[in-house]
């Protein structure tokens, strides 16, 4: 992945028995972590709920629809509120949303548990582009197609203030809903690092000796920590790439290499 300018640090080399003893000690902590995660999930299932207007308007590929429609007849709905910058080109769209959404592929397991998963594009930063919700949605849908995603995709812009009432707009959010007939209830929500529930890449990186290789991590001196969600598209090094250096979300590069156009412009 990279050509390091110097040899990175690495752990001490020990015999198999010493190694296994260290793994066993860590495993006790991992098991405690798993059990605590199960306990938190159990508490989450016991949270109270709040009713949400089931007729709140969304925009879909066939025009306006309601929050109730987004359930697709299933009893539960997980909505990822994706950040979206209207009028901005593909390279300037959200790195985090692109990273996490690129890992959501097979939905049949969710469907088997009566759960629908859908993306609700926020599209509220109209300072950068069209204020028209339909135009903003059309751009975001082009981005979905450019990235090769096929999950249900809607715009929440017409009802965003009501859907995310009391929360900071312009952040990635995961919100869970329950349907009871024609009534809809919000059961849980999270944002920021909480949306890592969608991710397997970071979870796998966390198992490796160098982890995510990001500057915020608690790693020993000498460990590589210069990665981010962005890359400059084939550079042998991975500095934190800024827009001024031509960076774009990492997951976009394979799509470009495969010849997929990233023109999101609305209109002729």
Buried (B, 14 or more C-beta within 10 A) or exposed (E): EEEEEEEBEEEEEEEEEEEEEEEEEEEEEEEEEEEEEEEEEEEEEEEEBEEBBBEBBBBBEEEEBBBBBBBEEBEBBBBBBBBBBBBBBBBBBBBBBBBBBBEBEEBEEBEEEEBBBBBBBBBBBBEEBBEBBBBBBBBBBBBBBBBEBEBBBBBBBBBBEEBBEEEEBBBBBBBBBBBEEEEBBBBBBBBEEEBBEBBEBBEEBEEEEBBBBBEEBEBEEEBBBEBBBBBBBEEEEBBEBEEEEEBBBBBBBEBBEEEBEBEBEBEE
